[in-house]
Amino acid sequence: LLSIAPTVAQDVQFAQHVDVSGDGWVYYNLSENRIASEQEASFGAWDVSFKGTAVKFNGPSQLLDVTFDAVDAAPKEGYAEGEDGTSELPTDAETRWFNYDFTNHTISAKPNLTAVFQMRDGRWAKLNITDYYKVVFGADPIPRMLSFRWVISESDVRAF
C-alpha cells in the first residue's frame, strides 16, 4: 500500500501592537517575529514594513479578497512588484486593507482580506492585519498600534 503523509499545517504567528506611529517606515522580520533594526533594514533584512496605514513587502505581493484561513496556497500569478523588488498594498478606498469610518474617524481592518507575498529567501507568506488600535481598559484606543498574523511556507513551496 502507498501511504501519503498528510500536509502539516504551518503555525500561525502573531504580532500585537507594533508601534507604527512615527514618521518613518517600521520594518518587520517575520521569520524572527521582531522589528528589524535600521541597519538590517538598510541591507534588505526585512519582510514587511508599515507606516501608518501603508504596508510594503520586500518582494512581490497581492491582496486577496479571501479570509486568512481560506488561503491554503500562494496563487501562481497576479503579483505586483516595483523596480526595487518591493511592493505595496493598494491604498485606494475600494481595495485597501482597512475601512475608514467618517462618522467617528476610526480605522478597522477588513477581515476578509489576506496579503500573499514572496519573501526575500524565496519562501511564501500570507499575512492578515487584525487591528489598528491597542485597547487599554479605561482609556481611549491607541491608534497606529498594528496587530497582525502570518504563516510562512516551508522552503519555496506555495502551500501554507
Secondary structure, DSSP 8 states (H G I E B T S, - for coil): ------------EEEEEEE--SSS-EEEETTTTEE--HHHHHTT--SEEEETTEEEESS-EEEESS-GGG--B--SS--B--TTS-EE---STTTSSEEEETTTTEEEE-TT-EEEEE-TTS-EEEEEEEEEEE--TTS--EEEEEEEEEEE-STT--B-
